[in-house]
Amino acid sequence: MKANYIGDFQKWAKDFSFFTEVRVRFSETDMFGHMNNTVSFTYFEQARIDYFRHLGILMPSASDENVDSIPIVADLQCDYVKQVFFDDVLKIYTKIAKVGNSSMDIHYLAKNQHDGVCFTGRGTIVQMDPRTGKSVPLSEETSAQLVSLGIL
């Protein structure tokens, strides 16, 4: 297994600490009982939201009319390693791999209930002004929170 965003796999995997647990539902599988290849992206989304909430960043309230910026997915990729089946329990690990001026590179690692690596992924999240559709720098609050957590 060699994804282009992973150098030393052991070191890369060791840097994860946060995870979200999911159980593969029957509706997420094909007629052979394999997890559909689109489902990993839904798992990434849920893990990313849970991770951002855990960190206290980038989660504006949907009811807040004065939201200056929102996080959007600019790109997302998944590299499949091992088959996943109905009723498997997965831990979707999430970490911030890189922080830019207005973006973050998020990495993912999915392991099954036997601690086997099933898939990995990465994606770029960009802070965007919802009125203009243009990227904006991460807020001072987000940057300060990332500094306090030792991420930035």
Contacts in CASP RR format, 6 or more apart in sequence:
PFRMAT RR
TARGET T0000
AUTHOR 0000-0000-0000
METHOD contacts of the structure
MODEL  1
MKANYIGDFQKWAKDFSFFTEVRVRFSETDMFGHMNNTVSFTYFEQARID
YFRHLGILMPSASDENVDSIPIVADLQCDYVKQVFFDDVLKIYTKIAKVG
NSSMDIHYLAKNQHDGVCFTGRGTIVQMDPRTGKSVPLSEETSAQLVSLG
IL
1 9 0 8 1.000
1 79 0 8 1.000
1 81 0 8 1.000
1 117 0 8 1.000
1 120 0 8 1.000
3 79 0 8 1.000
3 120 0 8 1.000
3 121 0 8 1.000
3 122 0 8 1.000
5 97 0 8 1.000
5 105 0 8 1.000
5 107 0 8 1.000
5 121 0 8 1.000
5 122 0 8 1.000
6 12 0 8 1.000
6 120 0 8 1.000
12 107 0 8 1.000
13 93 0 8 1.000
13 109 0 8 1.000
13 117 0 8 1.000
15 95 0 8 1.000
16 93 0 8 1.000
16 94 0 8 1.000
16 95 0 8 1.000
16 107 0 8 1.000
16 109 0 8 1.000
17 93 0 8 1.000
17 95 0 8 1.000
18 50 0 8 1.000
18 51 0 8 1.000
18 54 0 8 1.000
18 93 0 8 1.000
18 94 0 8 1.000
18 95 0 8 1.000
19 47 0 8 1.000
19 91 0 8 1.000
19 92 0 8 1.000
19 93 0 8 1.000
19 94 0 8 1.000
20 43 0 8 1.000
20 46 0 8 1.000
20 47 0 8 1.000
20 50 0 8 1.000
20 51 0 8 1.000
20 91 0 8 1.000
20 92 0 8 1.000
20 94 0 8 1.000
21 89 0 8 1.000
21 90 0 8 1.000
21 91 0 8 1.000
21 92 0 8 1.000
22 43 0 8 1.000
22 46 0 8 1.000
22 89 0 8 1.000
22 90 0 8 1.000
22 92 0 8 1.000
23 87 0 8 1.000
23 88 0 8 1.000
23 89 0 8 1.000
23 90 0 8 1.000
24 35 0 8 1.000
24 39 0 8 1.000
24 84 0 8 1.000
24 85 0 8 1.000
24 86 0 8 1.000
24 87 0 8 1.000
24 88 0 8 1.000
24 89 0 8 1.000
24 90 0 8 1.000
25 86 0 8 1.000
26 86 0 8 1.000
26 87 0 8 1.000
28 35 0 8 1.000
28 36 0 8 1.000
28 39 0 8 1.000
28 42 0 8 1.000
28 86 0 8 1.000
29 35 0 8 1.000
29 36 0 8 1.000
29 85 0 8 1.000
29 86 0 8 1.000
30 36 0 8 1.000
33 85 0 8 1.000
33 86 0 8 1.000
34 83 0 8 1.000
34 84 0 8 1.000
34 85 0 8 1.000
35 83 0 8 1.000
35 84 0 8 1.000
35 85 0 8 1.000
35 86 0 8 1.000
35 88 0 8 1.000
37 78 0 8 1.000
37 80 0 8 1.000
40 78 0 8 1.000
40 80 0 8 1.000
40 110 0 8 1.000
40 119 0 8 1.000
40 121 0 8 1.000
41 76 0 8 1.000
41 78 0 8 1.000
43 90 0 8 1.000
43 92 0 8 1.000
43 110 0 8 1.000
44 76 0 8 1.000
44 78 0 8 1.000
44 92 0 8 1.000
44 94 0 8 1.000
44 108 0 8 1.000
44 121 0 8 1.000
44 123 0 8 1.000
45 73 0 8 1.000
46 92 0 8 1.000
47 92 0 8 1.000
47 93 0 8 1.000
47 94 0 8 1.000
47 108 0 8 1.000
48 94 0 8 1.000
48 106 0 8 1.000
48 125 0 8 1.000
49 59 0 8 1.000
50 94 0 8 1.000
51 94 0 8 1.000
51 95 0 8 1.000
51 106 0 8 1.000
52 58 0 8 1.000
52 59 0 8 1.000
52 71 0 8 1.000
53 59 0 8 1.000
55 145 0 8 1.000
55 146 0 8 1.000
55 149 0 8 1.000
55 151 0 8 1.000
56 145 0 8 1.000
57 141 0 8 1.000
57 142 0 8 1.000
57 145 0 8 1.000
57 146 0 8 1.000
58 71 0 8 1.000
58 125 0 8 1.000
58 127 0 8 1.000
58 142 0 8 1.000
60 67 0 8 1.000
60 69 0 8 1.000
60 70 0 8 1.000
61 67 0 8 1.000
67 130 0 8 1.000
68 129 0 8 1.000
68 136 0 8 1.000
68 139 0 8 1.000
69 127 0 8 1.000
69 128 0 8 1.000
69 129 0 8 1.000
69 130 0 8 1.000
69 136 0 8 1.000
69 139 0 8 1.000
70 127 0 8 1.000
70 128 0 8 1.000
70 130 0 8 1.000
71 125 0 8 1.000
71 126 0 8 1.000
71 127 0 8 1.000
71 128 0 8 1.000
72 125 0 8 1.000
72 126 0 8 1.000
72 128 0 8 1.000
73 123 0 8 1.000
73 124 0 8 1.000
73 125 0 8 1.000
74 103 0 8 1.000
74 123 0 8 1.000
74 124 0 8 1.000
74 125 0 8 1.000
74 126 0 8 1.000
75 123 0 8 1.000
75 124 0 8 1.000
76 121 0 8 1.000
76 122 0 8 1.000
76 123 0 8 1.000
76 124 0 8 1.000
77 121 0 8 1.000
77 122 0 8 1.000
77 123 0 8 1.000
78 108 0 8 1.000
78 119 0 8 1.000
78 120 0 8 1.000
78 121 0 8 1.000
79 119 0 8 1.000
79 120 0 8 1.000
79 121 0 8 1.000
80 118 0 8 1.000
80 119 0 8 1.000
81 117 0 8 1.000
81 118 0 8 1.000
81 119 0 8 1.000
81 120 0 8 1.000
82 112 0 8 1.000
82 116 0 8 1.000
82 117 0 8 1.000
82 118 0 8 1.000
82 119 0 8 1.000
83 118 0 8 1.000
84 90 0 8 1.000
84 110 0 8 1.000
84 112 0 8 1.000
84 118 0 8 1.000
84 119 0 8 1.000
88 112 0 8 1.000
88 113 0 8 1.000
88 118 0 8 1.000
89 112 0 8 1.000
89 113 0 8 1.000
90 110 0 8 1.000
90 111 0 8 1.000
90 112 0 8 1.000
90 113 0 8 1.000
90 118 0 8 1.000
91 110 0 8 1.000
91 111 0 8 1.000
92 108 0 8 1.000
92 109 0 8 1.000
92 110 0 8 1.000
93 108 0 8 1.000
93 109 0 8 1.000
93 110 0 8 1.000
93 111 0 8 1.000
94 106 0 8 1.000
94 107 0 8 1.000
94 108 0 8 1.000
95 106 0 8 1.000
95 107 0 8 1.000
96 104 0 8 1.000
96 105 0 8 1.000
96 106 0 8 1.000
96 107 0 8 1.000
96 146 0 8 1.000
96 151 0 8 1.000
97 105 0 8 1.000
97 106 0 8 1.000
97 107 0 8 1.000
97 122 0 8 1.000
98 104 0 8 1.000
98 105 0 8 1.000
99 105 0 8 1.000
99 138 0 8 1.000
99 146 0 8 1.000
99 151 0 8 1.000
99 152 0 8 1.000
100 138 0 8 1.000
101 137 0 8 1.000
101 138 0 8 1.000
102 126 0 8 1.000
102 127 0 8 1.000
102 135 0 8 1.000
102 136 0 8 1.000
102 137 0 8 1.000
102 138 0 8 1.000
103 124 0 8 1.000
103 125 0 8 1.000
103 126 0 8 1.000
103 127 0 8 1.000
103 135 0 8 1.000
104 124 0 8 1.000
104 125 0 8 1.000
104 138 0 8 1.000
105 122 0 8 1.000
105 123 0 8 1.000
105 124 0 8 1.000
106 122 0 8 1.000
106 123 0 8 1.000
106 124 0 8 1.000
106 125 0 8 1.000
107 120 0 8 1.000
107 121 0 8 1.000
107 122 0 8 1.000
107 123 0 8 1.000
108 119 0 8 1.000
108 120 0 8 1.000
108 121 0 8 1.000
108 122 0 8 1.000
109 117 0 8 1.000
109 120 0 8 1.000
109 121 0 8 1.000
110 117 0 8 1.000
110 118 0 8 1.000
110 119 0 8 1.000
110 120 0 8 1.000
111 117 0 8 1.000
111 118 0 8 1.000
112 118 0 8 1.000
126 135 0 8 1.000
127 135 0 8 1.000
127 136 0 8 1.000
127 137 0 8 1.000
127 138 0 8 1.000
127 139 0 8 1.000
127 142 0 8 1.000
128 134 0 8 1.000
128 135 0 8 1.000
128 136 0 8 1.000
129 135 0 8 1.000
129 136 0 8 1.000
138 146 0 8 1.000
143 152 0 8 1.000
146 152 0 8 1.000
END
